[in-house]
Amino acid sequence: MRNKLTDLNNHLFAEIERLGDEDLKGESLAAEIVRAHAVSEIASRIIANGDLLLKAKIAGTEKLGGDVEVPRLLG
């Protein structure tokens, strides 16, 4: 299974929808808030990882010249 950033966006928007459910109250709401926090933390790490990979690729391309193909960092 290959996840993409569009999948992450879908998960984040689904979480927003769950949090916006006005019927969610009490313990169920508290549990969903905990879940939302966990999803947010994981999403932040995924985004930071992608940012690091992009910066590494840009740095490698600039150092080697624009016509050099940089090897794929993660498969």
Helices and strands as residue ranges (DSSP letters): H 5-19, H 26-64
